[in-house]
Amino acid sequence: MPCSNIEGRCPISCEDDALSCFLMDNNGFILISKKEEETGQFLGEVDGSVMTQLLNMGLFNEVKLYDYQAMCKEPTNHHSGSQPMLSPFYILLAALKWFLGNLFIFLLEFNFCGLWNVENLVNGHKHRKAEPFQPCNTEYPAFMYDRTIKEANGFVECGDCQK
């Protein structure tokens, strides 16, 4: 039922806890909401059915934006985990790595560091390896309010509900 004036007042109010009311900017981002965590989010993330209906009604238009100076992670090539099962050489190599690793840990337990002069030791830290980025072009959608439509009143059908 659309909002009608009854003695100058609309029976639908944002003070009703069952209603979600938003003040949005012209790009579909929520400026004010009753729920503080929704403020600053895109309406399509908070309630996608309403944003889809607003797009279908023509209140918003989708625009493609391009970022020609974006930085993207380099794709990493991962090898298959089943490759070592193809050859007995890989099994022998894995056994040798295991043996040498355990031997190294065994020798470290003797704490040979005390044999050296403590004054020659230096405290250092390992530099973190920076993730490799490369320049890339990205495309992402943006939404613009269509100013040709001045007003839209009433309910929006969104599946099993009305908004």
Backbone as CSV, one residue per row, in Angstrom:
resi,resn,N_x,N_y,N_z,CA_x,CA_y,CA_z,C_x,C_y,C_z
1,MET,0.851,-1.161,0.000,0.000,0.000,0.000,0.898,1.224,0.000
2,PRO,0.719,2.112,-0.943,1.564,3.301,-0.988,1.259,4.234,0.165
3,CYS,2.225,5.050,0.475,2.082,6.006,1.572,1.060,7.058,1.177
4,SER,0.027,7.220,1.986,-0.990,8.243,1.710,-1.076,9.175,2.902
5,ASN,-1.485,10.369,2.624,-1.590,11.368,3.696,-2.867,11.140,4.485
6,ILE,-2.725,10.999,5.789,-3.853,10.922,6.699,-3.681,12.086,7.652
7,GLU,-4.504,13.100,7.470,-4.406,14.324,8.260,-3.005,14.913,8.154
8,GLY,-2.422,14.853,6.954,-1.120,15.473,6.735,0.056,14.638,7.194
9,ARG,-0.194,13.438,7.711,0.896,12.594,8.201,0.916,11.288,7.437
10,CYS,2.100,10.792,7.197,2.271,9.507,6.528,2.330,8.416,7.595
11,PRO,1.591,7.303,7.427,1.617,6.248,8.448,2.951,5.502,8.501
12,ILE,3.779,5.641,7.474,5.086,4.989,7.469,6.112,5.974,7.993
13,SER,6.882,5.542,8.998,7.859,6.432,9.617,9.173,5.686,9.823
14,CYS,10.261,6.413,9.724,11.579,5.816,9.970,11.791,5.488,11.439
15,GLU,10.902,5.952,12.297,11.003,5.623,13.719,10.553,4.190,13.992
16,ASP,9.891,3.570,13.020,9.447,2.185,13.144,10.668,1.267,13.092
17,ASP,10.829,0.403,14.106,11.988,-0.489,14.169,11.970,-1.552,13.077
18,ALA,10.797,-1.831,12.504,10.704,-2.848,11.463,11.178,-2.327,10.104
19,LEU,11.357,-1.020,9.977,11.784,-0.425,8.708,13.261,-0.067,8.748
20,SER,13.913,-0.236,7.610,15.293,0.233,7.449,15.247,1.493,6.607
21,CYS,15.725,2.584,7.153,15.732,3.856,6.433,17.175,4.273,6.183
22,PHE,17.421,4.793,4.982,18.766,5.199,4.591,18.727,6.580,3.961
23,LEU,19.767,7.355,4.208,20.047,8.563,3.437,21.286,8.232,2.630
24,MET,21.129,8.284,1.280,22.219,7.851,0.408,22.751,9.027,-0.395
25,ASP,24.007,8.877,-0.840,24.559,9.867,-1.758,24.209,9.462,-3.189
26,ASN,24.683,10.237,-4.161,24.309,9.977,-5.551,25.031,8.775,-6.158
27,ASN,25.905,8.102,-5.397,26.581,6.899,-5.880,26.093,5.633,-5.188
28,GLY,25.062,5.739,-4.355,24.488,4.568,-3.706,25.142,4.193,-2.393
29,PHE,25.964,5.078,-1.826,26.578,4.804,-0.529,25.712,5.396,0.574
30,ILE,25.608,4.678,1.677,24.742,5.077,2.783,25.455,6.125,3.626
31,LEU,24.833,7.297,3.744,25.386,8.374,4.567,24.880,8.284,5.999
32,ILE,23.582,7.990,6.155,22.975,7.882,7.485,22.084,6.647,7.503
33,SER,22.202,5.875,8.574,21.379,4.690,8.766,21.087,4.536,10.249
34,LYS,20.015,3.805,10.559,19.716,3.535,11.964,20.754,2.609,12.580
35,LYS,21.356,1.766,11.760,22.418,0.872,12.233,23.759,1.505,11.887
36,GLU,24.556,1.765,12.892,25.822,2.477,12.698,26.787,1.728,11.780
37,GLU,26.777,0.387,11.816,27.714,-0.386,10.999,27.383,-0.314,9.507
38,GLU,26.174,0.128,9.143,25.807,0.251,7.733,26.262,1.573,7.120
39,THR,26.557,2.549,7.951,26.972,3.858,7.461,28.297,3.747,6.716
40,GLY,28.338,4.317,5.521,29.541,4.292,4.701,29.615,3.115,3.750
41,GLN,28.711,2.154,3.887,28.717,0.988,3.001,27.859,1.257,1.770
42,PHE,28.094,0.472,0.744,27.309,0.555,-0.482,25.974,-0.141,-0.250
43,LEU,24.877,0.453,-0.739,23.546,-0.117,-0.522,23.440,-1.525,-1.105
44,GLY,24.126,-1.786,-2.206,24.098,-3.116,-2.805,24.686,-4.181,-1.908
45,GLU,25.610,-3.809,-1.008,26.168,-4.768,-0.056,25.246,-4.966,1.132
46,VAL,24.552,-3.914,1.539,23.661,-4.000,2.696,22.357,-4.697,2.313
47,ASP,21.750,-4.282,1.203,20.494,-4.873,0.735,20.504,-4.879,-0.787
48,GLY,21.034,-5.948,-1.344,21.207,-6.041,-2.789,19.905,-6.037,-3.568
49,SER,18.824,-6.581,-2.980,17.550,-6.628,-3.702,16.990,-5.232,-3.927
50,VAL,17.153,-4.348,-2.959,16.669,-2.975,-3.119,17.493,-2.250,-4.173
51,MET,18.819,-2.416,-4.135,19.666,-1.747,-5.125,19.364,-2.264,-6.529
52,THR,19.135,-3.564,-6.668,18.784,-4.124,-7.975,17.480,-3.533,-8.482
53,GLN,16.507,-3.394,-7.593,15.223,-2.821,-7.997,15.374,-1.352,-8.367
54,LEU,16.201,-0.608,-7.644,16.436,0.798,-7.991,17.118,0.914,-9.351
55,LEU,18.003,-0.024,-9.669,18.618,-0.049,-11.003,17.574,-0.365,-12.070
56,ASN,16.698,-1.336,-11.793,15.653,-1.698,-12.753,14.659,-0.568,-12.964
57,MET,14.387,0.206,-11.913,13.464,1.337,-12.018,14.104,2.526,-12.728
58,GLY,15.412,2.507,-12.885,16.084,3.613,-13.559,16.516,4.733,-12.635
59,LEU,16.399,4.535,-11.323,16.853,5.572,-10.392,18.372,5.676,-10.382
60,PHE,19.054,4.564,-10.620,20.512,4.541,-10.691,20.924,3.932,-12.023
61,ASN,22.038,4.394,-12.546,22.632,3.834,-13.758,23.997,3.274,-13.407
62,GLU,24.327,2.119,-13.994,25.643,1.526,-13.774,26.624,2.107,-14.786
63,VAL,27.780,2.527,-14.287,28.824,3.121,-15.119,30.102,2.330,-14.882
64,LYS,30.827,2.008,-15.944,32.108,1.311,-15.811,33.220,2.339,-15.650
65,LEU,34.023,2.182,-14.610,35.181,3.042,-14.390,36.443,2.214,-14.591
66,TYR,37.490,2.877,-15.061,38.757,2.198,-15.340,39.866,2.865,-14.545
67,ASP,40.682,2.058,-13.903,41.853,2.540,-13.177,43.082,2.070,-13.938
68,TYR,43.723,3.021,-14.625,44.874,2.674,-15.456,46.182,2.679,-14.671
69,GLN,46.135,3.039,-13.391,47.346,3.083,-12.571,47.268,2.120,-11.398
70,ALA,46.461,1.099,-11.509,46.303,0.138,-10.415,47.543,-0.742,-10.299
71,MET,47.742,-1.274,-9.112,48.825,-2.225,-8.857,48.180,-3.543,-8.445
72,CYS,48.521,-4.600,-9.159,47.942,-5.922,-8.907,49.039,-6.884,-8.479
73,LYS,48.649,-7.883,-7.689,49.598,-8.923,-7.305,49.951,-9.747,-8.527
74,GLU,51.212,-10.115,-8.596,51.633,-10.983,-9.690,51.044,-12.365,-9.468
75,PRO,50.539,-12.975,-10.529,50.008,-14.333,-10.351,51.144,-15.304,-10.050
76,THR,50.918,-16.140,-9.066,51.931,-17.129,-8.700,51.528,-18.473,-9.277
77,ASN,52.496,-19.174,-9.811,52.243,-20.495,-10.372,52.477,-21.540,-9.295
78,HIS,51.438,-22.271,-8.986,51.534,-23.331,-7.987,51.639,-24.663,-8.716
79,HIS,52.573,-25.470,-8.279,52.712,-26.781,-8.901,51.737,-27.755,-8.255
80,SER,51.469,-28.793,-8.939,50.549,-29.806,-8.457,51.167,-30.553,-7.286
81,GLY,50.357,-30.871,-6.292,50.853,-31.608,-5.139,51.097,-33.077,-5.428
82,SER,50.650,-33.570,-6.565,50.824,-34.993,-6.873,52.107,-35.282,-7.640
83,GLN,52.872,-34.273,-8.006,54.092,-34.495,-8.779,55.096,-35.404,-8.066
84,PRO,55.333,-35.267,-6.755,56.305,-36.159,-6.107,55.920,-37.634,-6.142
85,MET,54.677,-37.942,-6.379,54.259,-39.338,-6.410,54.611,-40.011,-7.733
86,LEU,55.055,-39.231,-8.718,55.305,-39.795,-10.039,56.618,-40.555,-10.125
87,SER,57.574,-40.225,-9.282,58.894,-40.836,-9.420,59.432,-41.240,-8.054
88,PRO,60.125,-42.387,-7.957,60.741,-42.785,-6.686,61.878,-41.851,-6.294
89,PHE,62.428,-41.103,-7.251,63.492,-40.147,-6.945,63.007,-39.100,-5.948
90,TYR,61.754,-38.635,-6.117,61.212,-37.632,-5.205,61.032,-38.196,-3.800
91,ILE,60.697,-39.475,-3.691,60.546,-40.104,-2.378,61.897,-40.173,-1.675
92,LEU,62.948,-40.565,-2.412,64.292,-40.606,-1.824,64.766,-39.206,-1.433
93,LEU,64.472,-38.211,-2.266,64.855,-36.834,-1.961,64.133,-36.336,-0.708
94,ALA,62.856,-36.652,-0.573,62.102,-36.244,0.612,62.652,-36.921,1.862
95,ALA,63.021,-38.198,1.773,63.591,-38.910,2.921,64.936,-38.310,3.312
96,LEU,65.760,-37.938,2.326,67.052,-37.317,2.607,66.869,-35.953,3.271
97,LYS,65.907,-35.165,2.787,65.636,-33.856,3.401,65.170,-34.027,4.846
98,TRP,64.335,-35.034,5.086,63.863,-35.282,6.443,65.028,-35.664,7.351
99,PHE,65.890,-36.555,6.884,67.027,-37.003,7.682,67.966,-35.844,7.997
100,LEU,68.308,-35.032,6.998,69.222,-33.905,7.232,68.598,-32.863,8.154
101,GLY,67.308,-32.649,8.025,66.630,-31.707,8.913,66.659,-32.166,10.355
102,ASN,66.366,-33.434,10.585,66.410,-33.968,11.950,67.832,-33.992,12.502
103,LEU,68.829,-34.267,11.662,70.222,-34.235,12.097,70.623,-32.821,12.512
104,PHE,70.203,-31.838,11.749,70.510,-30.440,12.064,69.878,-30.034,13.399
105,ILE,68.626,-30.411,13.612,67.962,-30.090,14.880,68.653,-30.807,16.036
106,PHE,69.065,-32.041,15.835,69.769,-32.803,16.867,71.069,-32.102,17.259
107,LEU,71.830,-31.622,16.265,73.088,-30.929,16.554,72.856,-29.580,17.227
108,LEU,71.754,-28.914,16.908,71.456,-27.630,17.547,71.135,-27.786,19.028
109,GLU,70.661,-28.939,19.423,70.326,-29.158,20.824,71.563,-29.175,21.717
110,PHE,72.746,-29.345,21.145,73.972,-29.306,21.936,74.383,-27.883,22.280
111,ASN,73.771,-26.886,21.662,74.016,-25.471,21.941,75.491,-25.117,21.778
112,PHE,75.962,-25.179,20.568,77.345,-24.826,20.264,77.586,-23.318,20.294
113,CYS,76.539,-22.529,20.437,76.703,-21.066,20.421,77.555,-20.580,21.584
114,GLY,77.559,-21.298,22.706,78.353,-20.877,23.856,79.848,-20.979,23.620
115,LEU,80.284,-21.695,22.603,81.704,-21.835,22.313,82.285,-20.575,21.676
116,TRP,81.436,-19.790,21.052,81.922,-18.562,20.429,81.879,-17.415,21.425
117,ASN,82.632,-16.388,21.149,82.652,-15.196,21.988,81.331,-14.450,21.805
118,VAL,80.686,-14.101,22.917,79.382,-13.457,22.874,79.479,-12.051,22.289
119,GLU,80.629,-11.395,22.423,80.767,-10.021,21.935,80.699,-9.950,20.412
120,ASN,80.953,-11.031,19.740,80.940,-11.015,18.280,79.545,-11.237,17.691
121,LEU,78.572,-11.524,18.543,77.226,-11.766,18.038,76.510,-10.442,17.801
122,VAL,75.688,-10.400,16.798,74.939,-9.194,16.436,73.458,-9.537,16.426
123,ASN,72.660,-8.655,17.025,71.214,-8.825,16.954,70.737,-8.274,15.619
124,GLY,70.039,-9.040,14.895,69.537,-8.603,13.595,68.115,-9.067,13.397
125,HIS,67.493,-8.529,12.390,66.147,-8.965,12.053,66.060,-9.195,10.555
126,LYS,65.208,-10.086,10.216,65.031,-10.440,8.817,64.040,-9.461,8.189
127,HIS,64.407,-8.938,7.031,63.499,-8.039,6.332,62.370,-8.849,5.719
128,ARG,61.181,-8.293,5.850,60.034,-8.965,5.291,60.054,-8.857,3.777
129,LYS,59.783,-9.949,3.145,59.772,-9.960,1.687,58.508,-9.249,1.202
130,ALA,58.700,-8.223,0.397,57.563,-7.475,-0.122,56.849,-8.300,-1.186
131,GLU,55.524,-8.215,-1.159,54.766,-8.945,-2.161,54.971,-8.278,-3.515
132,PRO,55.214,-9.057,-4.535,55.461,-8.467,-5.851,54.170,-7.929,-6.470
133,PHE,54.199,-6.659,-6.828,53.071,-6.035,-7.505,53.509,-5.609,-8.894
134,GLN,52.564,-5.573,-9.793,52.850,-5.122,-11.143,51.731,-4.177,-11.578
135,PRO,52.037,-3.205,-12.430,50.993,-2.298,-12.908,49.960,-3.058,-13.743
136,CYS,48.709,-2.670,-13.580,47.653,-3.308,-14.357,46.490,-2.339,-14.524
137,ASN,45.634,-2.609,-15.461,44.417,-1.841,-15.681,43.260,-2.625,-15.086
138,THR,42.424,-1.944,-14.309,41.282,-2.620,-13.705,40.000,-1.897,-14.083
139,GLU,38.937,-2.675,-14.170,37.612,-2.134,-14.461,36.723,-2.458,-13.274
140,TYR,35.955,-1.482,-12.823,35.041,-1.743,-11.726,33.768,-0.933,-11.930
141,PRO,32.645,-1.449,-11.418,31.374,-0.751,-11.625,31.188,0.377,-10.616
142,ALA,30.517,1.414,-11.068,30.098,2.510,-10.195,28.643,2.802,-10.537
143,PHE,27.956,3.434,-9.632,26.539,3.710,-9.834,26.295,5.198,-9.662
144,MET,25.509,5.751,-10.567,25.211,7.182,-10.558,23.700,7.364,-10.472
145,TYR,23.285,8.298,-9.636,21.873,8.632,-9.512,21.429,9.344,-10.779
146,ASP,20.295,8.931,-11.334,19.748,9.564,-12.535,18.843,10.704,-12.096
147,ARG,19.262,11.929,-12.358,18.533,13.111,-11.884,17.261,13.389,-12.676
148,THR,17.008,12.675,-13.752,15.798,12.930,-14.528,14.549,12.463,-13.788
149,ILE,14.686,11.494,-12.901,13.545,11.037,-12.108,13.566,11.805,-10.798
150,LYS,12.505,12.543,-10.537,12.478,13.411,-9.363,12.051,12.674,-8.098
151,GLU,11.108,11.742,-8.215,10.542,11.166,-7.007,10.065,9.745,-7.279
152,ALA,10.181,8.895,-6.297,9.654,7.534,-6.385,9.058,7.179,-5.032
153,ASN,7.760,6.965,-5.022,7.064,6.637,-3.779,6.473,5.241,-3.880
154,GLY,6.205,4.637,-2.732,5.530,3.360,-2.705,6.451,2.236,-2.293
155,PHE,5.977,1.026,-2.519,6.709,-0.164,-2.123,7.483,-0.721,-3.303
156,VAL,8.607,-1.333,-3.005,9.433,-1.986,-4.009,9.310,-3.486,-3.780
157,GLU,8.881,-4.221,-4.808,8.769,-5.672,-4.695,10.168,-6.280,-4.717
158,CYS,10.461,-7.183,-3.775,11.793,-7.784,-3.689,11.680,-9.248,-3.289
159,GLY,10.952,-10.018,-4.072,10.811,-11.435,-3.745,9.642,-11.657,-2.812
160,ASP,9.912,-12.203,-1.623,8.857,-12.512,-0.661,8.548,-11.347,0.268
161,CYS,9.114,-10.188,-0.011,8.915,-9.062,0.903,8.598,-7.812,0.102
162,GLN,8.265,-6.760,0.814,8.071,-5.443,0.213,8.956,-4.465,0.942
163,LYS,9.553,-3.568,0.175,10.421,-2.564,0.789,10.048,-1.204,0.271
